């Protein structure tokens, strides 16, 4: 699900999180539910950018299968975010619930560098 809105297109260079979130949701599949997204500034001596934490839920057996595919694909996925580079994408937590229904929650952290 790519978010295609004129305001988002105009602000992608300055604020690329909508595009990043859209690509993550597309990679995760149509049964993924966004639980939360946080963003914080990040910098090193030579680079600056933002670190994003994205938590997605996958409910029921079919969605959990999509979640497993997302777990495998995320670290190697090539993101296409204008003027930015995803330097790192890692799964940092996976929670499984069984009651009241099978559910998996995946938390990932992505490092998005400016000016790539």
Secondary structure as the mmCIF struct_conf table of DSSP 4:
data_model
#
loop_
_struct_conf.conf_type_id
_struct_conf.id
_struct_conf.beg_label_comp_id
_struct_conf.beg_label_asym_id
_struct_conf.beg_label_seq_id
_struct_conf.end_label_comp_id
_struct_conf.end_label_asym_id
_struct_conf.end_label_seq_id
HELX_RH_AL_P HELX_RH_AL_P1 UNK A 6 UNK A 11
TURN_TY1_P TURN_TY1_P1 UNK A 12 UNK A 14
TURN_TY1_P TURN_TY1_P2 UNK A 16 UNK A 16
HELX_RH_AL_P HELX_RH_AL_P2 UNK A 17 UNK A 28
TURN_TY1_P TURN_TY1_P3 UNK A 30 UNK A 31
STRN STRN1 UNK A 32 UNK A 43
BEND BEND1 UNK A 45 UNK A 46
STRN STRN2 UNK A 48 UNK A 59
BEND BEND2 UNK A 60 UNK A 60
HELX_RH_AL_P HELX_RH_AL_P3 UNK A 61 UNK A 74
TURN_TY1_P TURN_TY1_P4 UNK A 75 UNK A 76
TURN_TY1_P TURN_TY1_P5 UNK A 82 UNK A 83
STRN STRN3 UNK A 84 UNK A 97
BEND BEND3 UNK A 99 UNK A 101
STRN STRN4 UNK A 103 UNK A 114
TURN_TY1_P TURN_TY1_P6 UNK A 115 UNK A 115
#
